[in-house]
Structures are given as C-alpha cells and as structure tokens.
C-alpha cells in the first residue's frame, strides 16, 4: 500500500513520519515562522500583525527589537494558528496588487502540513479544513490508542498503514479498507486464540468469536439475541471488505470510492475496538 522510502528524500520524511495525522506540531509552527520571515518584509509583517489582531483578536507579542513573530507562531492556539495561515497567504498576495495571478504561498504551506503529518488540507483560497473530518480523526486516534498491547502490534501496524492512505497528496480508498480489514483480522485472530484459525470469515466468527462474546455478555438480558444480531452485521462487513484483503494483488483490485471507503473504515474501527477489548479483557464488559 505504501510506496516505501524515496531516494534522495530526508531521513525524517522517509522513516520518522507519524502514522496518525496530528492536530498540531511545534516543528510545523517553526517552519511557518521561517516562511513568514522569508515571505513578508518587515513592513508587510507589521501589516499582517495588524490583520491578525483585527480578525483574530490576538496580539503579536513584543520582543526586545520589535514584534516577536517566533513567539507568536509558537504560542497561539491551534485554531488561531490555522486561521493565521490563511491570513499569511492573503498578506503575501496583497503585496502584488497589480497582478491578475499573484504569487502564492499555498504550495509551501501545503508542503509543511503534509510533511509534518497534520490532519488538515488547504483549499485554493488558503482556507484550512480537516483532512477528512473531526469525528473520523478522533475515531482513528482513539482506535490506535486502544491497540497499545504488544499482542496487537500487527493490528496496529495494519491500521496505521491503512490510515496513511488518507494522505494529502495520495489517497486510496482501497488501501484504507485493506488496512482496516487486516487490522480487524489480526486482532480477531489474537482474540480467538485458536491455532486452527488463520483468517477472518463468517465461519471463524461463529466458531471462535461468538462464544467469547456470549460469555462476556452472559449477564445481560437477551444476550444471545444481541450478540447474534451484532455478529450478523460484523459478518456482513467482513464480506463487504473481504475483496480488499491481503490475499488479492493490490494492483488488481479496483479503487474504492473514498466516501464508501470511509464508511467501511468507520464501521471496521468499531469492530476493531471490540476485538481489542476481547484481547485485553476477555470476560470484562467495560466501555470500548
């Protein structure tokens, strides 16, 4: 699914990337500070500071030799930081009022966001948006956190690989579905603990997962009915996602529409959290 290391690329971009898109980054803020210094002359920076105060209600702090933009970029809130990116793009374009197609900082801003693994995208007018949406990002982050057990290392790696397919420049619906499916399969096999189970399908769910859930929820009224209905939905999800699993050559699988892939991934991460809970505490009934 992933392209692997790129020849001539920085080590940190090849090997030190975050699997989960991040809400904030000090390194990104420092890079934007440097971009601001290079792009805007001193007088234009002061105009930018005035615009920030007028639009965001945030003052650029004063240093020993004037406005301290380093402190400004490093200390403002995440929301103000992302809003200030838009104002920075506007300030730069305003330096070229007579040009119909003035220069832009969009490519540099997008590069910083992509390379620092922030979960945002920048539109053509400089507005910043969530890469997918805030709810999906929270779900992905909390699901990764639920896979902290060493026994779930393979599941975590598969999920991280799938989530990388939601990159800013390279997006793959089929890659996302495959990653989530392989994560659920890996966690399910660990939860089942059966040496004769080697793949996730309806038979494996009925034989190995259903007894675990019936035991886990035996104290609840109508436990059999509840578990049976839930597992019917689980098996339907497995059937829907199964064509994307590792058994099929990736380049021979048709690309999946991103909207459908997000539906599949969102559903799959719910089952993944349930399987992780079975691994961590087979008989407990705590919240996922």
Order of alpha helices (4+ residues) and beta strands (2+ residues): alpha-alpha-alpha-beta-beta-alpha-alpha-alpha-beta-beta-alpha-alpha-alpha-alpha-alpha-alpha
